Amino acid sequence: MANLTLTDKLKDKCRISVLCDNITQNDTLGKEWGLSMAIELPQDALWLWDCGASLLFLKNAEKMGIQPEKAKGLALSHGHWDHTGGMNDLMDAHFMGPVFAHPDFARKRYSQNDDGTAKDASFPCDYPGTIIVRDHVELDEGLYMFTEIPRRDGLFEATEGLFIDPELTITDPVSDDAFLLLMSSSGPVVILGCCHSGLANSLYHLRDLTGLESVHAIIGGLHLFNSDEQEFEKTAKVIEEFSPAMISPGHCTGEDGFKFLKNRLTCEVLPMGSGATYQF
């Protein structure tokens, strides 16, 4: 049963720009294992979605004519270093907006190196005051943040190799995982970070809360880089269930996952990367 009433579709065009990603769509822009996007709403309202692994997103933004330090706010998809590592640099650039995040975003967490040792994957910055989001919030007119995504039995979630203890014995559920919804003039656009909850869990949660049965576009990381074709196929079926006109998987989706979806789906499948822009 839907319990969130959405703003009607925005009348004016919105633009989403990828400030940094694992690959680049522009030879003048840098790349890194990290993600940051700028969301430009009508009336010159700018929002940030994550801030990469370093100050690279700021350097790329300058070349793209975008000023992240003037954003109305920053929303964090979760607390991993590759989505939050540039926050200190953003603060040094005199960003004064609020930061929206799930309460677990700054917890200690670890990933596993190839040799089996622990790597600190925690939020690495001296964070400012944060507005805690425990379920969902409307960040701006037509822009929503969703977290506390339920994990349904049998559905994929990307938590393999992630832990909350340095001994690597307790799996990290990445409970702070979040996504955005933009009610653009073209239709609903889902904006992902790493999608640790899994795409099916995320989209079903969106449907439960809003009643949305379809979306116009899906952009961001699908965390399929360690998955196999069986999981690729399940992801493709979930995407088809929500009938997007376009998807643009990047960051942790992985090359194999992207190629599979590109060949498998009938909707438009676009590569993501530093410098990619989308108008809705």
C-alpha positions in Angstrom: 0.0 0.0 0.0 1.5 3.3 -1.1 2.0 5.7 1.8 4.0 8.5 0.2 2.4 11.1 -2.1 4.7 12.3 -4.8 5.1 15.7 -6.3 3.6 15.9 -9.8 6.2 15.6 -12.6 8.4 18.8 -12.7 7.4 20.9 -15.7 10.9 22.1 -16.6 13.9 20.1 -17.7 16.3 18.6 -15.2 19.9 17.6 -15.8 22.0 14.9 -14.2 25.8 15.0 -14.6 28.3 12.4 -13.6 31.1 14.2 -12.0 33.3 11.1 -11.5 33.0 7.4 -12.2 35.2 4.3 -12.9 35.4 5.2 -16.6 35.2 8.5 -18.4 33.2 9.6 -21.3 35.4 12.6 -21.9 39.2 12.4 -22.3 39.7 15.7 -20.5 38.1 14.4 -17.3 39.6 12.0 -14.8 38.3 8.7 -13.6 38.6 6.7 -10.3 36.8 3.9 -8.5 34.2 6.3 -7.0 30.9 8.0 -7.8 29.6 11.5 -7.7 26.7 13.1 -9.6 25.2 16.6 -9.8 21.4 17.0 -10.1 20.3 20.3 -11.5 16.6 21.0 -10.8 14.5 23.9 -12.2 15.1 27.4 -10.6 18.9 26.7 -10.5 18.6 24.2 -7.6 21.7 22.0 -7.5 22.1 18.8 -5.5 25.0 16.4 -5.1 24.7 12.7 -4.9 27.9 11.3 -3.3 31.3 12.9 -3.6 33.6 10.2 -5.0 36.8 8.8 -3.5 38.9 12.0 -3.7 38.8 15.6 -4.9 38.6 14.4 -8.5 34.9 15.1 -8.6 35.6 18.8 -7.9 38.3 19.0 -10.6 36.0 17.4 -13.2 33.1 19.6 -12.1 35.1 22.7 -12.7 35.8 21.6 -16.3 32.1 20.8 -16.7 31.1 24.3 -15.6 29.4 22.9 -12.4 30.1 24.4 -8.9 29.4 21.6 -6.3 30.3 24.0 -3.4 27.2 26.0 -4.3 24.9 23.0 -4.0 21.8 23.2 -1.9 22.7 19.9 -0.3 24.5 16.6 -0.5 22.8 13.2 -0.2 25.0 10.1 0.5 24.1 6.7 -1.0 26.0 5.1 1.8 29.2 5.5 3.8 31.8 3.6 1.8 35.0 5.5 1.1 34.5 5.5 -2.7 31.3 7.6 -2.3 32.4 9.8 0.5 36.2 10.3 0.2 35.9 13.7 -1.3 33.8 15.2 1.4 36.6 17.0 3.2 37.6 18.6 0.0 34.0 19.7 -0.6 34.0 21.3 2.9 37.4 23.0 2.1 35.7 24.4 -1.0 33.2 26.1 1.4 30.2 24.0 0.8 27.6 25.1 3.3 24.6 22.9 2.6 23.2 20.1 4.7 24.3 16.5 4.3 21.6 13.8 4.2 22.5 10.2 5.2 21.2 7.1 7.0 22.3 6.9 10.7 24.8 4.0 9.9 26.7 5.9 7.3 29.7 6.6 9.6 30.0 3.1 11.2 33.3 1.2 10.9 33.3 -1.3 8.1 35.7 -3.4 6.2 36.2 -5.1 2.8 38.4 -8.1 2.0 41.6 -7.7 0.1 42.6 -10.3 -2.5 45.1 -11.8 0.0 42.3 -12.2 2.6 43.3 -9.3 4.8 41.0 -6.6 6.0 40.8 -3.2 4.3 39.1 -0.3 6.1 36.2 0.8 3.8 34.7 3.2 6.3 33.6 6.8 5.9 37.0 8.6 5.9 36.1 12.2 6.6 35.6 14.7 9.5 31.9 15.0 8.7 29.8 18.0 9.6 26.4 18.0 11.2 24.2 15.5 9.2 20.5 15.3 8.7 19.6 11.7 9.4 17.2 9.9 7.1 15.7 6.8 8.6 13.2 6.0 5.8 12.5 8.6 3.1 12.6 12.4 2.7 11.7 14.9 0.0 15.0 16.8 -0.5 13.6 19.3 -2.8 10.5 19.6 -5.0 10.4 16.4 -7.0 13.6 14.9 -5.5 13.3 12.2 -2.9 15.8 10.0 -0.9 14.9 6.5 0.1 16.7 4.3 2.6 15.9 1.5 5.1 15.3 -0.8 2.1 13.8 -4.1 3.2 15.7 -7.2 2.0 13.3 -9.8 0.7 14.1 -13.5 1.0 15.7 -14.9 -2.1 16.5 -11.6 -3.8 20.0 -10.5 -4.6 21.8 -8.1 -2.3 25.4 -7.0 -2.7 27.1 -7.7 0.6 29.6 -10.4 -0.2 33.1 -9.5 1.0 31.9 -6.7 3.3 32.2 -6.9 7.0 31.7 -4.8 10.2 34.6 -6.3 12.1 38.3 -6.4 11.2 38.4 -10.1 11.8 36.0 -10.4 8.7 33.5 -12.6 10.5 30.3 -10.5 10.6 28.8 -9.5 7.2 28.0 -5.9 6.7 24.4 -5.6 5.5 25.1 -2.0 4.3 21.9 -0.9 6.0 22.7 2.7 5.1 22.2 1.9 1.4 20.0 4.5 -0.3 18.7 5.7 -3.7 17.0 8.8 -5.1 13.9 9.4 -7.1 13.6 12.4 -9.4 10.1 13.2 -10.7 11.3 14.7 -13.9 9.2 16.1 -16.8 10.0 12.9 -18.7 8.8 10.7 -15.8 10.3 9.0 -12.7 14.1 8.6 -12.7 15.7 6.3 -10.2 19.3 7.3 -9.3 21.4 4.7 -7.6 24.7 4.7 -5.7 26.0 1.1 -5.3 22.6 -0.6 -4.9 23.9 -2.8 -2.1 20.3 -3.7 -1.3 19.9 -5.1 -4.8 17.9 -3.6 -7.6 14.8 -5.7 -7.0 14.6 -4.8 -3.3 15.1 -1.1 -4.1 12.5 -1.0 -6.9 10.0 -3.0 -4.9 10.5 -0.7 -1.9 9.9 2.3 -4.2 6.7 0.7 -5.5 5.4 -0.2 -2.0 5.9 3.4 -0.8 4.7 5.3 -3.8 2.6 3.0 -5.9 4.8 3.5 -9.0 4.6 0.5 -11.3 7.1 1.9 -13.9 9.9 4.4 -14.2 11.3 6.4 -17.1 15.0 5.8 -16.4 17.5 4.0 -14.0 21.0 5.5 -13.6 23.9 4.4 -11.4 25.7 1.4 -9.9 24.0 -2.0 -9.9 26.9 -3.8 -8.1 27.0 -6.7 -10.5 30.8 -6.8 -11.0 31.2 -9.9 -8.9 28.0 -11.6 -10.2 27.3 -14.2 -12.9 24.9 -14.4 -15.8 22.2 -15.9 -13.7 22.2 -12.8 -11.6 22.5 -10.6 -14.7 19.3 -12.2 -16.0 17.4 -11.7 -12.8 18.4 -8.0 -12.9 17.3 -7.8 -16.5 13.9 -9.2 -15.6 13.4 -6.7 -12.8 14.3 -3.9 -15.1 11.8 -5.1 -17.6 9.1 -5.3 -14.9 9.4 -1.5 -14.4 9.6 -0.7 -18.2 12.2 2.1 -18.3 12.8 3.8 -21.6 16.5 4.0 -20.7 19.0 2.7 -18.2 22.6 3.8 -17.7 24.5 1.4 -15.4 27.9 2.4 -14.2 30.4 2.4 -11.3 30.1 -1.1 -9.6 28.0 -2.6 -12.4 31.1 -4.0 -14.1 31.9 -4.5 -17.8 30.4 -7.9 -18.1 27.1 -6.8 -16.4 26.8 -3.8 -18.7 27.4 -5.8 -21.8 24.9 -8.4 -20.8 22.2 -5.8 -20.1 23.1 -4.0 -23.3 22.5 -7.1 -25.4 19.6 -8.5 -23.4 17.3 -5.5 -22.9 15.2 -3.7 -25.5 15.2 -0.4 -23.8 18.1 2.1 -24.4 21.2 1.1 -22.4 23.8 3.8 -22.2 27.3 3.7 -20.7 27.9 5.8 -17.7 31.2 7.6 -16.8 32.8 10.9 -15.8 31.2 13.6 -18.0 28.0 11.7 -18.9 24.9 14.0 -18.8 21.2 13.2 -19.0 18.4 15.6 -19.7 14.9 14.7 -18.5 
